[in-house]
Amino acid sequence: MGMELSEKKWKLAFATSPGQKPRLRDIDAWDLGRMKQEVARTLERFKLPAETPVYCCYEAGRDGFAVHRALEAQGWHSLVMDSSSIEVSRRKRRAKADGLDAGKLVNLLARYQQGETKAFKVVRVPSREEEDRRHWHRELKVLKDDRARISARLRSWLKLHGIRWKGSLRGLGGRLEQLRDWEGQPLPEVHRECLRLEAERWEDLSEQIEKLDRKRREWMKTHCNPVWEQVVQLMKLKGIGIETAWYLTLELFGWRRFENRRQLASLAGISPTPYDSGDGHHEQGITKNSNSQMRAILIEMAWSWVRYQPSSALTLWWKRRFSEAGGRARKIGIVAVARKLLIALWKFLRFGEIPEGANLKLVDL
């Protein structure tokens, strides 16, 4: 059964073998009772026993993994497809419809079940607990981004009147009456009120960030398990703080399993993509398969590593290869450092191999 999901309707496509014309049915979203009926009718139509195993698939997206868990609860086998791995036509214009998409999915699933495991890539589904833990750093990221946006707006508004505010914005709302513009005049009334509202929003966000971060640290201390042990272990390396250690553990190392370094680099989206066809030979850059936040954190971690681990073999390699080059070459080199460092951290957590020349530090939570 291939499923094309939307807000109100789900399109179901049933087949028993690749290339077979699928049986299409529409149901209301999350109408699991109707779905069970359609599965039973399909088994009768195909003259299959009622105990025949049912395999389902849908594309990973906004619906998340709740659909997967609901399908598994019915006793069916569910696979979540990586959308970017699905075959598409290269024509400039191609037909697009829910029925066609559902039929395409069930055809790919039939091929996959017959042994063609490269028909598409399967997404690793986290458990409820693993998925819930990831909301710590994701919510912190949203709050910090909102605060940064308000901070930039406050400083820009102050600069309109020739005021350059230095340091933290904490307490700005209570000092607006004393502020003077470049002429020594008080700020205009309406503008001053707008500044006060934005300053209050900044204070509220700062309080929420501190509260959430405090709860996260308390959670780490009270829930001792291998995941938190990995966070602490990563923080023992100089140049890696709680935010980076937390993100890498909760998004990569804490619940995923990697067989080799290629899988790790590919998932992180920082593996190279060479072009070698005929007389053409060149590098197209990194794959960027992961989300932009993961790549940003990895590259930021690489810069911190070069700064705080000057005697490590990885830093010495980067300096030898790229320190005398131009700015663009150094940026390219730091991506290579990020890839090598990510693999070194994986070995550090899995096998206990400390990166060559790296210095450790005490961890205080």
C-alpha positions as CSV (number, residue, x, y, z in Angstrom):
1,M,0.0,0.0,0.0
2,G,1.4,3.3,-1.1
3,M,0.0,6.4,0.6
4,E,-0.1,10.0,-0.6
5,L,-0.9,12.2,2.4
6,S,-2.6,15.6,2.5
7,E,-4.4,17.7,5.1
8,K,-7.9,16.4,4.5
9,K,-7.6,13.3,2.3
10,W,-5.3,10.3,2.0
11,K,-4.8,8.6,-1.4
12,L,-4.2,4.8,-1.1
13,A,-2.8,2.7,-3.8
14,F,-2.7,-1.1,-3.6
15,A,-0.7,-3.6,-5.7
16,T,0.8,-7.0,-5.3
17,S,3.8,-6.7,-7.8
18,P,5.8,-4.1,-9.7
19,G,4.2,-2.7,-12.8
20,Q,0.7,-3.8,-11.8
21,K,-2.1,-1.2,-12.2
22,P,-2.8,-0.1,-8.7
23,R,-6.2,-0.1,-7.0
24,L,-6.8,3.5,-5.9
25,R,-9.0,4.6,-3.0
26,D,-9.6,7.9,-1.1
27,I,-10.2,8.1,2.6
28,D,-10.4,11.0,5.1
29,A,-7.1,11.8,6.9
30,W,-6.6,9.6,9.9
31,D,-9.7,7.5,9.3
32,L,-7.9,4.3,10.3
33,G,-11.2,2.3,10.5
34,R,-11.9,3.0,6.8
35,M,-8.3,2.2,6.0
36,K,-8.7,-1.2,7.6
37,Q,-11.8,-1.8,5.6
38,E,-10.1,-0.9,2.3
39,V,-7.2,-3.2,3.1
40,A,-9.6,-6.1,3.8
41,R,-11.5,-5.4,0.6
42,T,-8.3,-5.3,-1.4
43,L,-7.2,-8.7,0.0
44,E,-10.6,-10.1,-1.1
45,R,-10.3,-8.5,-4.6
46,F,-6.8,-9.9,-5.1
47,K,-8.0,-13.3,-3.7
48,L,-5.4,-13.3,-0.9
49,P,-5.8,-14.8,2.6
50,A,-6.8,-12.4,5.4
51,E,-3.5,-13.0,7.2
52,T,-1.4,-11.9,4.2
53,P,1.2,-9.4,5.5
54,V,0.6,-5.8,4.4
55,Y,3.5,-3.5,3.6
56,C,2.9,0.3,3.6
57,C,5.0,3.3,2.7
58,Y,4.7,7.1,2.5
59,E,7.0,10.0,2.0
60,A,8.7,11.6,5.0
61,G,7.3,15.1,5.5
62,R,5.1,17.3,7.6
63,D,3.1,14.3,9.0
64,G,6.2,13.0,10.7
65,F,6.3,9.6,12.2
66,A,2.8,9.5,13.8
67,V,1.4,7.8,10.7
68,H,4.2,5.2,10.8
69,R,3.4,4.3,14.4
70,A,-0.4,4.2,13.6
71,L,0.3,1.7,10.7
72,E,2.6,-0.4,12.9
73,A,-0.1,-0.5,15.5
74,Q,-2.5,-2.1,13.0
75,G,0.0,-5.0,12.6
76,W,1.2,-3.8,9.2
77,H,4.8,-3.2,8.1
78,S,5.5,0.4,7.5
79,L,8.4,2.1,5.7
80,V,9.0,5.9,5.6
81,M,10.6,7.0,2.3
82,D,13.3,9.6,1.9
83,S,11.6,12.0,-0.5
84,S,14.9,13.0,-2.2
85,S,15.7,9.4,-3.1
86,I,12.5,8.8,-5.1
87,E,12.9,8.5,-8.9
88,V,11.5,11.3,-11.0
89,S,11.1,11.9,-14.7
90,R,13.7,14.3,-16.1
91,R,11.3,15.8,-18.6
92,K,10.7,19.5,-18.4
93,R,7.0,19.0,-17.8
94,R,5.7,15.9,-16.1
95,A,2.2,14.9,-14.9
96,K,1.6,15.5,-11.2
97,A,-1.4,14.1,-9.3
98,D,-2.0,12.3,-6.0
99,G,-3.2,9.2,-7.8
100,L,0.0,9.1,-9.9
101,D,2.2,9.7,-6.9
102,A,0.5,7.0,-4.8
103,G,0.8,4.6,-7.7
104,K,4.5,5.4,-8.0
105,L,5.1,4.8,-4.3
106,V,3.4,1.4,-4.3
107,N,5.4,0.4,-7.4
108,L,8.7,1.4,-5.7
109,L,7.6,-0.5,-2.6
110,A,6.9,-3.7,-4.5
111,R,10.3,-3.4,-6.1
112,Y,11.9,-2.9,-2.7
113,Q,10.2,-5.9,-1.2
114,Q,11.4,-8.1,-4.1
115,G,15.0,-7.3,-3.3
116,E,15.7,-4.1,-5.1
117,T,16.8,-2.3,-2.0
118,K,18.2,0.7,-3.9
119,A,14.7,1.6,-5.2
120,F,14.5,4.2,-2.5
121,K,16.1,5.0,0.9
122,V,14.3,4.2,4.1
123,V,14.2,6.8,6.9
124,R,15.3,5.6,10.3
125,V,12.3,6.2,12.6
126,P,13.2,7.3,16.2
127,S,11.3,6.1,19.2
128,R,8.8,8.4,21.0
129,E,11.4,9.1,23.7
130,E,14.2,9.8,21.2
131,E,12.0,12.1,19.2
132,D,10.8,13.9,22.3
133,R,14.4,14.6,23.5
134,R,15.1,16.5,20.3
135,H,12.6,19.2,21.1
136,W,15.0,20.7,23.8
137,H,17.6,22.1,21.4
138,R,15.0,22.7,18.6
139,E,12.9,24.9,20.8
140,L,15.9,26.7,22.1
141,K,17.0,27.4,18.5
142,V,13.6,29.0,17.7
143,L,13.7,31.1,20.8
144,K,17.2,32.3,20.2
145,D,16.4,33.2,16.6
146,D,13.4,35.2,17.7
147,R,15.5,37.0,20.3
148,A,18.2,37.8,17.7
149,R,15.6,39.2,15.3
150,I,14.2,41.5,18.1
151,S,17.7,42.5,19.2
152,A,18.6,43.6,15.6
153,R,15.4,45.6,15.4
154,L,16.0,47.4,18.7
155,R,19.6,48.3,17.8
156,S,18.5,49.5,14.4
157,W,15.7,51.7,15.9
158,L,18.1,53.2,18.4
159,K,20.6,54.0,15.6
160,L,17.9,55.9,13.8
161,H,18.3,58.6,16.5
162,G,22.0,58.4,16.6
163,I,22.2,56.2,19.7
164,R,24.7,53.3,19.6
165,W,23.8,50.8,22.3
166,K,26.7,48.7,23.6
167,G,26.4,45.4,25.5
168,S,23.3,43.5,26.5
169,L,19.8,44.8,25.9
170,R,18.7,43.7,29.4
171,G,17.0,46.6,31.2
172,L,16.6,48.8,28.1
173,G,12.9,49.2,28.6
174,G,13.4,51.0,31.9
175,R,16.0,53.4,30.6
176,L,14.1,54.7,27.5
177,E,13.0,57.9,29.4
178,Q,16.7,58.8,30.0
179,L,17.9,58.2,26.5
180,R,18.6,61.2,24.3
181,D,19.1,61.4,20.5
182,W,22.0,63.1,18.7
183,E,20.4,66.6,19.4
184,G,20.0,65.8,23.1
185,Q,16.3,65.5,22.8
186,P,14.1,62.7,24.3
187,L,13.0,60.0,22.0
188,P,9.6,60.6,20.2
189,E,6.6,59.3,22.1
190,V,5.4,56.7,19.7
191,H,8.8,55.4,18.8
192,R,9.6,55.2,22.5
193,E,6.5,53.1,23.2
194,C,7.4,50.7,20.3
195,L,10.9,50.3,21.7
196,R,9.4,49.5,25.1
197,L,7.2,46.8,23.6
198,E,10.1,45.2,21.8
199,A,12.3,45.4,24.9
200,E,9.6,43.6,26.8
201,R,9.5,40.9,24.2
202,W,13.3,40.6,24.4
203,E,13.1,40.2,28.1
204,D,10.4,37.6,27.9
205,L,12.3,35.5,25.4
206,S,15.5,35.8,27.4
207,E,13.6,34.5,30.5
208,Q,12.2,31.6,28.5
209,I,15.6,30.7,27.1
210,E,17.2,30.7,30.6
211,K,14.3,28.6,32.0
212,L,14.4,26.1,29.2
213,D,18.2,25.8,29.4
214,R,18.0,25.3,33.2
215,K,15.4,22.6,32.8
216,R,17.5,20.9,30.2
217,R,20.6,20.8,32.5
218,E,18.5,19.5,35.4
219,W,17.1,16.8,33.1
220,M,20.6,15.8,32.2
221,K,21.6,15.4,35.8
222,T,18.5,13.4,36.8
223,H,18.2,11.1,33.8
224,C,21.5,9.2,33.7
225,N,21.5,7.1,30.5
226,P,23.9,6.4,27.6
227,V,22.6,9.5,25.7
228,W,23.5,11.9,28.4
229,E,26.8,10.1,28.9
230,Q,27.6,10.8,25.3
231,V,26.8,14.5,25.7
232,V,29.2,14.7,28.7
233,Q,31.9,12.7,26.8
234,L,31.8,15.1,23.9
235,M,32.0,18.1,26.2
236,K,35.3,16.8,27.6
237,L,37.0,17.9,24.3
238,K,38.1,21.5,24.2
239,G,36.2,23.5,21.7
240,I,33.0,21.6,22.1
241,G,30.3,23.1,24.4
242,I,27.0,21.9,25.6
243,E,25.0,23.2,22.5
244,T,27.2,21.4,20.0
245,A,27.5,18.2,22.1
246,W,23.8,18.1,22.7
247,Y,22.9,18.6,19.1
248,L,25.3,16.0,17.7
249,T,24.2,13.5,20.3
250,L,20.4,14.0,19.9
251,E,20.4,14.3,16.1
252,L,23.2,11.9,15.2
253,F,25.0,9.7,17.6
254,G,22.4,9.1,20.3
255,W,20.0,6.9,18.4
256,R,21.3,6.4,14.8
257,R,23.7,3.5,13.9
258,F,26.5,4.0,11.4
259,E,28.4,1.1,9.8
260,N,31.2,3.2,8.4
261,R,32.4,6.8,8.0
262,R,30.8,7.2,4.5
263,Q,27.3,6.7,6.0
264,L,28.0,9.4,8.6
265,A,29.4,12.0,6.2
266,S,26.6,11.3,3.8
267,L,23.9,11.8,6.4
268,A,25.5,15.1,7.6
269,G,25.5,16.3,4.0
270,I,29.2,17.2,3.9
271,S,30.5,14.4,1.6
272,P,31.9,15.3,-1.8
273,T,30.1,14.9,-5.1
274,P,32.6,14.3,-7.9
275,Y,31.6,14.6,-11.5
276,D,33.5,12.2,-13.7
277,S,31.9,11.6,-17.1
278,G,33.7,11.4,-20.4
279,D,36.3,14.2,-20.5
280,G,34.6,16.1,-17.7
281,H,36.3,15.8,-14.3
282,H,35.5,18.2,-11.5
283,E,34.2,18.5,-8.0
284,Q,30.6,19.7,-7.6
285,G,30.8,20.5,-3.9
286,I,29.3,18.9,-0.8
287,T,26.0,17.0,-1.1
288,K,24.0,19.2,1.4
289,N,21.7,16.2,2.1
290,S,21.2,17.3,5.7
291,N,19.3,20.4,7.0
292,S,21.2,23.7,7.0
293,Q,21.3,23.9,10.8
294,M,23.3,20.6,11.0
295,R,25.9,21.8,8.5
296,A,26.1,25.2,10.2
297,I,26.8,23.6,13.6
298,L,29.4,21.2,12.1
299,I,31.3,24.1,10.4
300,E,31.1,26.3,13.5
301,M,32.5,23.4,15.5
302,A,35.3,23.0,13.0
303,W,36.3,26.7,13.4
304,S,36.2,26.3,17.2
305,W,38.3,23.2,17.0
306,V,41.0,25.0,15.0
307,R,41.0,27.7,17.6
308,Y,40.9,25.7,20.8
309,Q,42.8,22.6,19.7
310,P,45.9,24.2,18.1
311,S,48.1,21.1,18.7
312,S,45.7,18.5,17.3
313,A,46.7,16.6,14.2
314,L,43.6,17.9,12.4
315,T,44.4,21.5,13.1
316,L,48.0,21.1,12.0
317,W,46.8,19.5,8.8
318,W,44.4,22.4,8.1
319,K,47.1,25.0,8.8
320,R,49.6,23.2,6.6
321,R,47.2,22.9,3.7
322,F,45.1,26.1,3.9
323,S,46.5,28.7,6.4
324,E,48.5,30.4,3.7
325,A,45.8,30.2,1.1
326,G,43.0,32.8,0.4
327,G,39.8,33.2,2.2
328,R,37.8,31.0,-0.1
329,A,40.3,28.2,0.1
330,R,40.2,28.3,4.0
331,K,36.5,28.0,3.9
332,I,36.7,25.0,1.7
333,G,39.3,23.6,3.9
334,I,37.2,24.1,7.1
335,V,34.4,21.9,5.5
336,A,37.0,19.2,5.1
337,V,37.9,19.7,8.8
338,A,34.3,19.4,9.8
339,R,34.0,16.1,7.9
340,K,37.1,14.6,9.4
341,L,36.2,15.9,12.9
342,L,32.8,14.4,12.7
343,I,34.3,11.0,11.9
344,A,36.8,11.4,14.7
345,L,34.0,12.2,17.2
346,W,32.1,9.1,16.0
347,K,35.2,7.0,16.7
348,F,35.7,8.8,20.0
349,L,32.2,7.8,21.2
350,R,32.0,4.3,19.7
351,F,35.6,3.1,20.2
352,G,37.0,5.5,22.8
353,E,39.7,6.8,20.4
354,I,40.7,10.3,21.4
355,P,41.4,12.5,18.3
356,E,45.1,12.6,17.8
357,G,46.7,15.5,19.7
358,A,43.4,16.6,21.2
359,N,43.3,18.2,24.7
360,L,40.6,17.3,27.3
361,K,38.9,19.5,29.9
362,L,36.8,19.1,33.0
363,V,33.0,19.2,32.5
364,D,30.9,21.3,34.8
365,L,27.2,21.1,34.2
